[in-house]
Amino acid sequence: MQRGWEVCCLLSVRPLDPNSMLFHVPNVHVTALQSEALGIPRIEEASGAGEAAELDALRRIFRRADVDGIVVGAVASEYQHRRVNRIGHELGLPVFAPLWRLDPVHLVHEYLRAGMRIVFSSVSAAGLDASWLGRAWDAATVAKLLELRQTHGVHPCGEGGEFETLVLDAPFFRERIVVDRVDPSWSHDSGVWRVVKAHLEEKARR
């Protein structure tokens, strides 16, 4: 959007595999509210388990989108990058990854400067305990992430599967997402912050 491109739809895949390496899993249902907050329609597709089924879901959803290209948020995952590009190439759709290989330290600071409200929706790495579930990003959180990068090898953007996040507000959201009820769970060294109920709320006018 900052480049002047028309973002005409959002593509959301619901994976059957809770440990999918290709698709985002925690709270993917909240993309319906994000779509409404953005004022951009969403196309949703379900995926079976296994790489072949997930690639087929990607193929189906790309075919449903009447677009000139696909934009993805990949930063460092070769697994995701190669497979999304493969399906895009197969269907004649160029894939753009504007964040690809950018400095993750720069990116996490940019997220804060952009005024985005981000929370942790799952964690699965040494150094991240249950207290991180639902924790909002702020300067102290980013500082701790960068510390964990040095001490535990945590990727600041979670590109090694260390954590997943959920955006509740951003400057380009017409309304913000308010979480009413969650069902957090923790097992061994990982956990998920499941959003059970949420709604949109008008943002204060400046």
matplotlib code that plots the C-alpha trace (Angstrom):
import matplotlib.pyplot as plt

x = [0.0, 2.9, 4.3, 1.0, -0.2, -3.9, -4.4, -7.7, -8.1, -6.6, -5.9, -6.4, -5.8, -7.0, -4.6, -5.7, -2.2, -1.7, 2.1, 1.9, 5.3, 3.7, 0.7, 0.1, -2.1, -2.9, -6.1, -6.3, -10.1, -9.4, -8.3, -12.1, -12.0, -8.8, -10.4, -13.3, -11.1, -9.1, -12.1, -10.5, -12.4, -11.0, -10.8, -10.6, -9.6, -9.3, -6.2, -5.8, -2.7, 0.6, 2.7, 0.9, -2.5, -1.2, 0.3, -3.0, -4.8, -2.4, -3.0, -6.8, -6.7, -4.4, -6.7, -9.7, -7.9, -8.4, -5.0, -1.8, 0.5, 0.8, 2.4, 3.7, 5.3, 8.1, 11.3, 13.6, 11.8, 13.2, 10.6, 7.7, 9.4, 10.3, 6.9, 4.9, 7.1, 6.8, 3.0, 3.0, 5.3, 3.1, 0.1, 1.9, 1.6, 4.6, 5.2, 6.5, 8.1, 9.0, 10.4, 12.6, 16.1, 15.7, 17.5, 15.1, 16.4, 15.5, 12.1, 11.0, 11.8, 9.9, 6.8, 6.9, 7.4, 4.6, 2.2, 1.0, -0.6, 0.9, 0.4, 2.0, -0.5, 1.9, 5.4, 7.6, 11.2, 13.6, 13.5, 9.8, 7.4, 3.6, 3.9, 4.6, 1.1, -1.0, 1.9, 1.8, 4.8, 6.4, 10.0, 10.7, 9.4, 11.5, 14.6, 13.9, 13.5, 16.9, 18.4, 17.0, 18.5, 21.9, 21.3, 19.0, 19.2, 15.5, 14.8, 13.4, 10.6, 9.9, 11.1, 12.4, 9.0, 9.8, 6.5, 3.5, 1.8, -1.5, -2.1, -5.0, -4.5, -2.5, -2.7, -4.4, -7.1, -10.4, -11.4, -9.4, -9.8, -10.7, -10.3, -13.1, -12.2, -9.2, -8.5, -4.7, -3.1, 0.4, 2.1, 5.7, 7.6, 5.1, 1.7, -1.1, -3.2, -6.5, -8.9, -12.4, -14.3, -13.4, -15.1, -14.3, -14.4, -14.3, -11.0, -10.7, -10.6, -7.6]
y = [0.0, 2.4, 1.7, 2.7, -0.8, -1.6, -4.3, -5.7, -8.8, -10.7, -14.4, -16.6, -20.3, -22.4, -25.3, -28.6, -29.3, -27.3, -27.5, -26.3, -25.0, -23.2, -21.4, -19.2, -21.2, -19.4, -17.2, -17.3, -16.8, -13.3, -12.4, -11.9, -9.0, -7.7, -7.7, -5.7, -3.3, -2.7, -2.5, -5.1, -8.3, -11.6, -14.9, -18.0, -21.6, -24.7, -26.9, -30.6, -31.9, -32.6, -30.6, -31.7, -30.7, -27.4, -26.6, -27.5, -25.1, -22.4, -23.2, -23.0, -19.7, -18.1, -19.2, -17.6, -14.2, -11.9, -10.2, -9.3, -10.6, -11.8, -10.0, -12.1, -11.1, -13.6, -12.4, -15.4, -18.7, -20.4, -23.2, -20.8, -18.5, -21.3, -23.0, -19.8, -18.7, -22.2, -22.0, -18.4, -19.3, -22.2, -20.0, -17.1, -14.8, -12.8, -13.1, -10.0, -10.3, -6.7, -7.8, -10.6, -10.7, -7.3, -6.8, -8.2, -5.8, -2.9, -4.5, -4.9, -1.3, -0.3, -2.2, 0.0, 3.2, 2.3, 2.4, -1.1, -2.9, -6.4, -9.2, -12.7, -15.4, -18.3, -19.0, -22.0, -21.4, -21.3, -18.0, -17.5, -18.6, -18.4, -14.8, -13.9, -15.1, -12.1, -9.7, -6.5, -5.3, -2.2, -0.9, -3.1, -6.2, -5.5, -5.0, -8.3, -10.0, -8.7, -9.9, -13.4, -13.3, -13.0, -15.5, -18.1, -17.5, -16.3, -14.7, -11.2, -11.7, -15.3, -16.7, -19.8, -20.7, -19.3, -17.3, -16.1, -12.7, -11.1, -7.5, -5.8, -2.3, -0.3, 3.2, 1.8, 0.0, 1.9, 0.2, -1.6, -5.1, -5.6, -9.0, -9.9, -13.5, -15.8, -19.4, -19.6, -23.0, -24.1, -27.5, -28.3, -25.4, -23.9, -22.3, -20.6, -17.5, -18.5, -15.7, -16.9, -13.7, -10.3, -7.3, -4.2, -0.8, 2.7, 4.4, 7.7, 10.6, 12.9]
z = [0.0, 0.8, -2.7, -4.2, -5.1, -4.9, -2.4, -3.6, -1.4, 1.4, 1.1, 4.2, 4.4, 7.4, 7.8, 9.2, 10.6, 13.8, 13.2, 9.5, 8.3, 5.4, 6.9, 9.9, 12.4, 15.7, 15.5, 11.7, 12.2, 13.3, 9.8, 9.2, 11.6, 10.1, 6.7, 8.0, 9.8, 6.6, 4.4, 2.1, 1.1, 2.1, 0.3, 2.5, 1.7, 3.9, 3.6, 4.4, 6.2, 4.5, 2.1, -1.0, 0.4, 1.6, -1.8, -3.4, -1.1, -2.1, -5.7, -5.3, -3.4, -5.9, -8.7, -7.0, -6.7, -9.7, -9.3, -11.1, -8.3, -4.7, -1.8, 1.1, 4.4, 4.4, 6.1, 6.3, 5.9, 2.8, 3.1, 2.7, 0.2, -2.2, -2.1, -2.5, -5.4, -7.0, -7.0, -8.2, -11.0, -11.9, -12.2, -13.9, -10.8, -9.7, -5.9, -4.1, -0.6, 0.3, 3.7, 2.4, 3.9, 5.6, 8.9, 11.5, 14.2, 11.8, 11.2, 14.8, 15.4, 12.3, 13.5, 16.7, 14.8, 12.4, 15.4, 15.0, 18.0, 18.0, 20.6, 20.9, 19.9, 20.5, 21.8, 21.4, 22.2, 25.1, 26.9, 26.1, 28.9, 29.4, 30.5, 26.8, 25.7, 24.8, 25.6, 23.6, 21.7, 23.1, 23.5, 26.5, 24.7, 21.6, 23.8, 25.5, 22.1, 21.0, 24.3, 23.7, 20.2, 21.8, 24.6, 23.0, 19.3, 19.1, 15.7, 16.5, 13.9, 15.0, 11.6, 13.2, 14.5, 18.0, 18.1, 16.2, 16.5, 15.9, 14.7, 16.6, 15.2, 12.7, 11.2, 8.1, 10.1, 10.0, 13.3, 16.0, 17.1, 20.8, 22.3, 24.7, 25.7, 25.3, 26.1, 26.7, 26.9, 27.9, 27.5, 28.3, 26.7, 24.3, 24.4, 22.4, 23.2, 21.5, 20.8, 21.6, 21.1, 19.7, 18.1, 16.2, 17.9, 16.5, 16.8, 18.6, 16.0, 16.2]

ax = plt.figure().add_subplot(projection="3d")
ax.plot(x, y, z, "-o")
ax.set_aspect("equal")
plt.show()
